[in-house]
Amino acid sequence: MTARVITGSKQEIAAKVAGLEGDVREAIVFIEEPMRSSTQGVPETVEEMFKEMEPYTVKVGDVNDSREAIYTRMEGE
C-alpha cells in the first residue's frame, strides 16, 4: 500500500484520485470551514479537530521518541 498527499481544488483532487492506479480504499479530507463570528462561540482546538482521527493513529507502548533517540543511529542503520 502506498500513501499519497494530493492537494488542489475539489475538482483537481477528484481528477487526480480518479486517475490513480489500483484501488483507493480510504481518504482523509480536510475541509476548511467558513470563519466563525465571535457570537458563534470559540473555534475548535487542535485537540478537538484531530480527535475524530483517533481511530487511525498508531498506539505503541514503549517507544523512545526523545530527540536523542530520533537522531541516534540504531544498529543496522
Backbone as CSV, one residue per row, in Angstrom:
resi,resn,N_x,N_y,N_z,CA_x,CA_y,CA_z,C_x,C_y,C_z
1,MET,0.846,-1.167,0.000,0.000,0.000,0.000,0.893,1.232,0.000
2,THR,0.478,2.240,-0.739,1.223,3.485,-0.837,0.351,4.631,-0.339
3,ALA,0.921,5.500,0.472,0.205,6.692,0.938,0.629,7.869,0.081
4,ARG,-0.318,8.704,-0.290,-0.026,9.888,-1.094,-0.756,11.090,-0.527
5,VAL,-0.157,12.261,-0.670,-0.804,13.514,-0.302,-1.157,14.211,-1.611
6,ILE,-2.438,14.497,-1.788,-2.908,15.145,-3.010,-3.533,16.477,-2.611
7,THR,-3.078,17.555,-3.242,-3.597,18.882,-2.919,-4.201,19.518,-4.161
8,GLY,-5.035,20.509,-3.946,-5.651,21.235,-5.047,-7.093,21.545,-4.721
9,SER,-7.833,21.963,-5.727,-9.258,22.228,-5.535,-9.993,20.893,-5.482
10,LYS,-11.289,20.923,-5.135,-12.072,19.682,-5.099,-12.021,18.975,-6.444
11,GLN,-12.169,19.734,-7.494,-12.180,19.148,-8.824,-10.814,18.557,-9.183
12,GLU,-9.741,19.267,-8.846,-8.389,18.779,-9.139,-8.089,17.504,-8.350
13,ILE,-8.454,17.499,-7.072,-8.218,16.318,-6.239,-9.023,15.137,-6.767
14,ALA,-10.294,15.365,-7.112,-11.143,14.283,-7.641,-10.547,13.712,-8.918
15,ALA,-10.060,14.558,-9.795,-9.465,14.090,-11.048,-8.197,13.285,-10.784
16,LYS,-7.368,13.746,-9.842,-6.137,13.027,-9.515,-6.438,11.671,-8.894
17,VAL,-7.433,11.617,-7.988,-7.806,10.349,-7.357,-8.367,9.392,-8.406
18,ALA,-9.198,9.898,-9.306,-9.787,9.059,-10.345,-8.719,8.480,-11.264
19,GLY,-7.621,9.181,-11.433,-6.552,8.724,-12.317,-5.535,7.803,-11.658
20,LEU,-5.659,7.549,-10.355,-4.703,6.685,-9.665,-4.868,5.229,-10.086
21,GLU,-3.765,4.526,-10.193,-3.786,3.089,-10.469,-4.216,2.351,-9.210
22,GLY,-4.877,1.213,-9.349,-5.253,0.390,-8.205,-6.503,0.886,-7.517
23,ASP,-6.801,0.276,-6.365,-7.994,0.614,-5.602,-7.671,1.666,-4.551
24,VAL,-8.565,2.635,-4.393,-8.456,3.629,-3.320,-9.457,3.198,-2.265
25,ARG,-8.952,2.830,-1.060,-9.823,2.293,-0.019,-10.210,3.309,1.041
26,GLU,-9.370,4.293,1.298,-9.662,5.277,2.341,-9.088,6.623,1.940
27,ALA,-9.663,7.669,2.511,-9.146,9.019,2.286,-9.396,9.847,3.534
28,ILE,-8.465,10.728,3.859,-8.652,11.700,4.934,-8.787,13.047,4.244
29,VAL,-9.868,13.745,4.528,-10.163,15.003,3.857,-10.204,16.123,4.885
30,PHE,-9.496,17.209,4.618,-9.518,18.389,5.479,-10.386,19.438,4.799
31,ILE,-11.449,19.860,5.463,-12.377,20.840,4.908,-12.275,22.117,5.722
32,GLU,-11.921,23.199,5.055,-11.849,24.487,5.739,-13.256,25.037,5.881
33,GLU,-13.650,25.303,7.109,-14.974,25.847,7.364,-14.910,27.361,7.312
34,PRO,-16.033,28.000,6.978,-16.055,29.466,6.959,-15.680,30.033,8.328
35,MET,-15.132,31.227,8.328,-14.760,31.870,9.586,-15.989,32.017,10.463
36,ARG,-15.835,31.719,11.741,-16.940,31.851,12.690,-16.941,33.252,13.269
37,SER,-18.100,33.788,13.485,-18.181,35.090,14.145,-18.023,34.874,15.648
38,SER,-17.687,35.916,16.365,-17.462,35.790,17.799,-18.725,35.385,18.539
39,THR,-19.899,35.572,17.920,-21.142,35.187,18.584,-21.422,33.694,18.474
40,GLN,-20.690,32.988,17.620,-20.914,31.555,17.445,-20.047,30.712,18.367
41,GLY,-19.306,31.289,19.225,-18.514,30.517,20.170,-17.047,30.456,19.808
42,VAL,-16.327,29.721,20.610,-14.884,29.593,20.459,-14.577,28.570,19.371
43,PRO,-13.624,28.840,18.496,-13.253,27.864,17.466,-12.725,26.578,18.094
44,GLU,-12.786,25.492,17.341,-12.297,24.205,17.823,-10.814,24.292,18.146
45,THR,-10.403,23.555,19.147,-8.978,23.484,19.453,-8.351,22.427,18.548
46,VAL,-7.037,22.417,18.508,-6.325,21.415,17.716,-6.695,20.018,18.205
47,GLU,-6.791,19.845,19.513,-7.136,18.539,20.070,-8.510,18.076,19.589
48,GLU,-9.485,18.981,19.598,-10.830,18.630,19.136,-10.838,18.320,17.646
49,MET,-10.050,19.077,16.884,-10.030,18.906,15.440,-9.481,17.523,15.056
50,PHE,-8.463,17.043,15.771,-7.860,15.766,15.430,-8.448,14.588,16.205
51,LYS,-9.384,14.849,17.121,-9.985,13.787,17.917,-10.666,12.746,17.034
52,GLU,-11.324,13.196,15.974,-12.013,12.250,15.103,-11.046,11.356,14.332
53,MET,-9.759,11.718,14.294,-8.762,10.895,13.610,-8.158,9.837,14.540
54,GLU,-8.568,9.814,15.789,-8.037,8.888,16.790,-8.045,7.422,16.325
55,PRO,-9.103,6.935,15.689,-9.097,5.526,15.268,-7.991,5.185,14.265
56,TYR,-7.409,6.190,13.629,-6.395,5.958,12.608,-4.969,6.148,13.123
57,THR,-4.809,6.424,14.419,-3.476,6.636,14.971,-2.854,5.326,15.424
58,VAL,-1.539,5.314,15.467,-0.795,4.134,15.895,-0.573,4.216,17.395
59,LYS,-0.816,3.121,18.078,-0.606,3.077,19.524,0.480,2.052,19.831
60,VAL,1.628,2.544,20.312,2.746,1.688,20.670,3.177,2.067,22.072
61,GLY,3.369,1.083,22.928,3.629,1.358,24.325,5.009,1.864,24.673
62,ASP,6.061,1.227,24.193,7.405,1.519,24.702,8.306,2.145,23.638
63,VAL,7.884,3.245,23.063,8.672,3.923,22.047,9.445,5.066,22.693
64,ASN,10.736,5.130,22.399,11.548,6.239,22.883,11.574,7.290,21.789
65,ASP,10.750,8.314,21.909,10.681,9.355,20.883,11.375,10.642,21.325
66,SER,12.367,10.492,22.193,13.137,11.664,22.613,13.989,12.146,21.441
67,ARG,14.395,13.390,21.487,15.229,13.957,20.418,16.494,13.130,20.223
68,GLU,17.121,12.738,21.318,18.353,11.944,21.222,18.098,10.617,20.507
69,ALA,17.004,9.941,20.857,16.701,8.648,20.241,16.377,8.795,18.759
70,ILE,15.706,9.875,18.392,15.335,10.073,16.987,16.571,10.301,16.125
71,TYR,17.556,11.042,16.636,18.720,11.400,15.839,19.914,10.466,16.032
72,THR,19.778,9.425,16.847,20.864,8.472,17.038,20.620,7.264,16.166
73,ARG,21.650,6.870,15.392,21.510,5.692,14.531,21.376,4.434,15.362
74,MET,20.467,3.571,14.913,20.293,2.282,15.578,21.187,1.249,14.902
75,GLU,21.431,0.161,15.558,22.229,-0.904,14.993,21.603,-1.356,13.669
76,GLY,22.419,-1.420,12.617,21.935,-1.844,11.314,21.512,-0.719,10.387
77,GLU,21.508,0.524,10.894,21.128,1.656,10.028,22.343,2.180,9.291
